[in-house]
Amino acid sequence: MPATLGVITILCLLAAVMSKRLSPLVALIALPIIAALIGGFGLQTSAFIITGIKNVAPVVGMFVFAILFFGVMTDAGMLDPIIDRILRTVGTRPTRIVVGTSLLALLVHLDGSGAVTFLVTIPAMLPLYTRLGIDRRILACVAAMAAGVNFLPWTGPVLRSSAALHVPVADLFQPLIPVQIVGLAFVFISAWLLGRREEKRLGLGKGVNVDVVPQRVLSEQEEVLRRPRLFWLNLLLTIVVMAVMIAGWVDPVVMFMVGTVLALCINYPNVDAQRARIDAHAKTALTMASILLAAGVFTGIMQGTGMLKAMAEVAVAQIPAGHGKLIPMVVGFLSMPLSLLFDPDSFYFGVMPVIAEVGRTLGIDPLQVAQASLLGVHTTGFPVSPLTPATFLLVGLCKIELADHQRFTIPFLFGASVLMTLTALLLGVF
């Protein structure tokens, strides 16, 4: 009974979210509560919910303050000198332009938002690509690769994994640092090769000059918020916050809380200005925080009622002896294509916990399933998935068709995912 009820609950979750009949927030809260009541747990369901919310609270706090911290830093213009330097350096050689695009997207994606990455990177570089005749699919591809491989501790997939399995973010991310470095090397090598190909096609090699200079134009409101004199102080604060958090010396939620307070006091000492900066980024922070809290309800009920364990036991009975150790590897190799089938909430809160529980029953650390998932599911996979709005933003800004973008970019993203999975296997991450 619990296994059947659990399967029905997850299928209903997937159908409701992917068909857009219910928002993820409503589905993650309403469906497990209904299932628990049908299962006869009554008012005990409330205790399951509270337990689930307590487990995700640190992750929710980290996300809220990470959004505020990087939002304030962006408002203050911390990235502006770096971006402008990249634009001045790329010149008119396609190899430099394409590699510079990757670097720009990588830096902008420090705030963890794919949409912001594309909104900054594409308008800044598109005039250069258009003027020189460089294939715009390359612009979309390298921006997608840089954002996709750059999965950071405060990005959506990592936070969802942490919330779904109730594991510390640092435990998830730290073993993947060398894996990500290999992935980023793949990104820049691919960008250089694509740029080299365009140089040959367009005849724009070394020594060829074209009168075009990429420029970024800031709005009047953005100019007012900028604090160029505080660039080095803001950069130092960001490096310290990230280093301490990734090293695990201080809990991430505490580090981002302290970082946000310092960022506000340094850049906007006026109380009204501080309130305005918080209000400006509150919608983004609240939206994701509410999803994570709803996920706490879902996982709390699924675990408290025993549905998750029951489903895992049924699945384990179908797996041949000795094959359980292959679960993380299989998940890693399939992770990028899974982004085309599941939206992030459905996978990380509905599918991954079941796979992780199956692995746990067979002696596999659930952490390894989460790490394997992070090598593709809505990391490298999100910029081509039709289930994420950022994909349509990317192709719209680049003025290309979704199908053309997918055909051109998927091989590169899948290649990055497979390479990182192989690296994780060689390094013994899983």
Backbone hydrogen bonds, N-H to C=O, Kabsch-Sander energy under -0.5 kcal/mol:
donor,donor_aa,acceptor,acceptor_aa,energy
5,L,1,M,-2.7
6,G,2,P,-2.3
7,V,3,A,-2.4
8,I,4,T,-2.4
9,T,5,L,-2.2
10,I,6,G,-2.4
11,L,7,V,-2.6
12,C,8,I,-2.5
13,L,9,T,-2.2
14,L,10,I,-2.8
15,A,11,L,-2.7
16,A,12,C,-2.8
17,V,13,L,-2.5
18,M,14,L,-2.6
19,S,15,A,-1.8
20,K,17,V,-0.7
21,R,16,A,-1.4
22,L,16,A,-1.8
27,A,23,S,-2.7
28,L,24,P,-2.7
29,I,25,L,-1.0
30,A,26,V,-3.1
31,L,27,A,-1.3
33,I,29,I,-1.3
34,I,30,A,-2.4
35,A,31,L,-2.3
36,A,32,P,-2.6
37,L,33,I,-2.3
38,I,34,I,-2.4
39,G,35,A,-2.2
40,G,37,L,-1.2
41,F,36,A,-2.4
44,Q,41,F,-1.9
45,T,42,G,-1.7
46,S,43,L,-1.3
47,A,43,L,-0.5
47,A,44,Q,-0.6
48,F,44,Q,-1.4
49,I,45,T,-2.2
50,I,46,S,-2.3
51,T,47,A,-2.2
52,G,48,F,-2.2
53,I,49,I,-2.5
54,K,50,I,-2.4
55,N,51,T,-1.8
56,V,52,G,-1.3
57,A,53,I,-1.1
60,V,56,V,-2.4
61,G,57,A,-2.6
62,M,58,P,-2.2
63,F,59,V,-2.4
64,V,60,V,-2.4
65,F,61,G,-2.1
66,A,62,M,-2.2
67,I,63,F,-2.5
68,L,64,V,-1.9
69,F,65,F,-2.5
70,F,66,A,-2.5
71,G,67,I,-2.0
72,V,68,L,-2.5
73,M,69,F,-2.3
74,T,70,F,-2.2
75,D,71,G,-2.5
76,A,72,V,-2.3
77,G,74,T,-1.1
78,M,73,M,-2.3
80,D,77,G,-0.7
83,I,79,L,-2.9
84,D,80,D,-2.9
85,R,81,P,-2.1
86,I,82,I,-2.1
87,L,83,I,-2.3
88,R,84,D,-2.0
89,T,85,R,-1.8
90,V,86,I,-2.0
91,G,87,L,-0.5
93,R,90,V,-1.0
96,R,93,R,-0.5
97,I,93,R,-2.5
98,V,94,P,-2.9
99,V,95,T,-2.0
100,G,96,R,-2.8
101,T,97,I,-2.1
102,S,98,V,-1.8
103,L,99,V,-2.3
104,L,100,G,-2.6
105,A,101,T,-2.6
106,L,102,S,-2.3
107,L,103,L,-2.2
108,V,104,L,-2.5
109,H,105,A,-1.9
110,L,107,L,-1.6
111,D,108,V,-1.2
112,G,109,H,-1.9
114,G,112,G,-0.6
117,T,113,S,-1.9
118,F,114,G,-2.2
119,L,115,A,-2.3
120,V,116,V,-1.9
121,T,117,T,-2.6
122,I,118,F,-1.7
124,A,120,V,-1.1
125,M,121,T,-1.9
126,L,122,I,-3.1
128,L,125,M,-0.6
129,Y,125,M,-1.9
130,T,126,L,-2.9
131,R,127,P,-2.6
132,L,128,L,-2.0
133,G,129,Y,-1.2
134,I,129,Y,-1.8
138,I,135,D,-1.3
139,L,135,D,-0.9
140,A,136,R,-2.0
141,C,137,R,-2.3
142,V,138,I,-2.8
143,A,139,L,-1.8
144,A,140,A,-2.1
145,M,141,C,-2.6
146,A,142,V,-2.5
147,A,143,A,-2.1
148,G,144,A,-2.6
149,V,145,M,-2.6
150,N,146,A,-0.9
151,F,149,V,-1.8
152,L,150,N,-0.8
155,T,152,L,-2.2
159,L,155,T,-2.3
160,R,156,G,-2.9
161,S,157,P,-2.4
162,S,158,V,-2.4
163,A,159,L,-2.5
164,A,160,R,-2.9
165,L,161,S,-2.2
166,H,162,S,-1.2
167,V,162,S,-1.2
172,L,168,P,-1.3
173,F,169,V,-2.6
174,Q,170,A,-2.3
176,L,173,F,-1.5
177,I,173,F,-0.5
177,I,174,Q,-1.5
180,Q,176,L,-2.9
181,I,177,I,-2.1
182,V,178,P,-1.8
183,G,179,V,-1.9
184,L,180,Q,-2.7
185,A,181,I,-2.1
186,F,182,V,-1.9
187,V,183,G,-1.8
188,F,184,L,-2.2
189,I,185,A,-2.3
190,S,186,F,-2.6
191,A,187,V,-2.4
192,W,188,F,-2.3
193,L,189,I,-2.3
194,L,190,S,-2.5
195,G,191,A,-2.6
196,R,192,W,-2.7
197,R,193,L,-2.2
198,E,194,L,-1.9
199,E,195,G,-2.1
200,K,196,R,-1.9
201,R,197,R,-2.1
202,L,198,E,-2.7
203,G,199,E,-1.6
204,L,199,E,-1.4
208,V,205,G,-1.6
209,N,207,G,-0.5
212,V,210,V,-2.0
218,L,216,R,-0.5
223,E,219,S,-2.1
224,V,220,E,-1.7
225,L,221,Q,-1.4
226,R,222,E,-1.1
227,R,76,A,-2.9
230,L,227,R,-1.7
231,F,228,P,-1.5
234,N,230,L,-2.8
235,L,231,F,-2.6
236,L,232,W,-2.3
237,L,233,L,-2.3
238,T,234,N,-2.3
239,I,235,L,-2.4
240,V,236,L,-2.4
241,V,237,L,-2.5
242,M,238,T,-2.5
243,A,239,I,-2.7
244,V,240,V,-2.6
245,M,241,V,-2.0
246,I,242,M,-2.7
247,A,243,A,-2.2
248,G,244,V,-0.7
248,G,245,M,-0.8
249,W,244,V,-1.5
250,V,244,V,-0.9
254,V,251,D,-0.5
255,M,251,D,-2.3
256,F,252,P,-2.6
257,M,253,V,-1.8
258,V,254,V,-2.5
259,G,255,M,-2.6
260,T,256,F,-2.5
261,V,257,M,-2.2
262,L,258,V,-2.4
263,A,259,G,-2.6
264,L,260,T,-2.4
265,C,261,V,-2.4
266,I,262,L,-2.6
267,N,263,A,-2.2
268,Y,264,L,-2.4
274,Q,270,N,-2.2
275,R,271,V,-2.4
276,A,272,D,-2.2
277,R,273,A,-2.1
278,I,274,Q,-2.2
279,D,275,R,-2.6
280,A,276,A,-2.0
281,H,277,R,-1.0
281,H,278,I,-0.6
282,A,278,I,-0.8
282,A,279,D,-0.6
283,K,279,D,-0.6
285,A,281,H,-1.8
286,L,282,A,-3.1
287,T,283,K,-2.4
288,M,284,T,-1.7
289,A,285,A,-2.2
290,S,286,L,-2.5
291,I,287,T,-1.4
292,L,288,M,-2.3
293,L,289,A,-2.3
294,A,290,S,-2.2
295,A,291,I,-2.3
296,G,292,L,-1.6
297,V,293,L,-1.5
298,F,294,A,-2.1
299,T,295,A,-2.9
300,G,296,G,-2.2
301,I,297,V,-2.1
302,M,298,F,-2.6
303,Q,299,T,-2.2
304,G,300,G,-2.5
305,T,301,I,-2.5
306,G,303,Q,-0.7
307,M,302,M,-0.5
308,L,302,M,-2.3
310,A,306,G,-2.3
311,M,307,M,-2.3
312,A,308,L,-2.1
313,E,309,K,-2.2
314,V,310,A,-1.8
315,A,311,M,-2.3
316,V,312,A,-2.8
317,A,313,E,-1.5
318,Q,315,A,-1.3
319,I,315,A,-0.5
319,I,316,V,-1.3
323,H,320,P,-1.9
326,L,323,H,-1.6
327,I,324,G,-1.8
330,V,326,L,-2.7
331,V,327,I,-2.6
332,G,328,P,-2.6
333,F,329,M,-2.3
334,L,330,V,-1.9
335,S,331,V,-1.0
338,L,334,L,-1.8
339,S,335,S,-0.6
339,S,336,M,-1.5
340,L,337,P,-1.7
341,L,338,L,-1.1
342,F,338,L,-2.3
347,F,343,D,-2.1
348,Y,344,P,-2.5
349,F,345,D,-2.0
350,G,346,S,-1.3
351,V,346,S,-1.3
351,V,347,F,-0.8
352,M,347,F,-3.4
354,V,351,V,-0.7
355,I,351,V,-1.9
356,A,352,M,-3.0
357,E,353,P,-2.2
358,V,354,V,-2.3
359,G,355,I,-2.5
360,R,356,A,-2.5
361,T,357,E,-2.2
362,L,358,V,-1.4
363,G,360,R,-1.6
364,I,359,G,-4.0
368,Q,365,D,-1.9
369,V,365,D,-0.8
370,A,366,P,-2.0
371,Q,367,L,-2.4
372,A,368,Q,-2.4
373,S,369,V,-2.1
374,L,370,A,-2.0
375,L,371,Q,-0.5
375,L,372,A,-0.9
376,G,373,S,-1.6
377,V,373,S,-2.5
378,H,376,G,-1.0
379,T,376,G,-1.2
381,G,376,G,-1.7
384,V,381,G,-1.3
385,S,381,G,-0.8
385,S,382,F,-0.6
388,T,385,S,-1.4
391,T,388,T,-1.2
392,F,388,T,-0.7
393,L,389,P,-1.9
394,L,390,A,-2.4
395,V,391,T,-2.3
396,G,392,F,-2.0
397,L,393,L,-2.5
398,C,394,L,-2.0
399,K,395,V,-0.8
400,I,395,V,-2.1
405,H,401,E,-2.3
406,Q,402,L,-2.8
407,R,403,A,-2.5
408,F,404,D,-2.0
409,T,405,H,-2.8
410,I,406,Q,-2.2
412,F,409,T,-0.7
413,L,409,T,-2.3
414,F,410,I,-3.1
415,G,411,P,-2.0
416,A,412,F,-2.3
417,S,413,L,-2.2
418,V,414,F,-2.7
419,L,415,G,-2.5
420,M,416,A,-2.3
421,T,417,S,-2.1
422,L,418,V,-2.6
423,T,419,L,-2.3
424,A,420,M,-2.6
425,L,421,T,-2.1
426,L,422,L,-2.5
427,L,423,T,-2.4
428,G,424,A,-0.6
428,G,425,L,-0.7
429,V,424,A,-2.3
430,F,424,A,-0.9
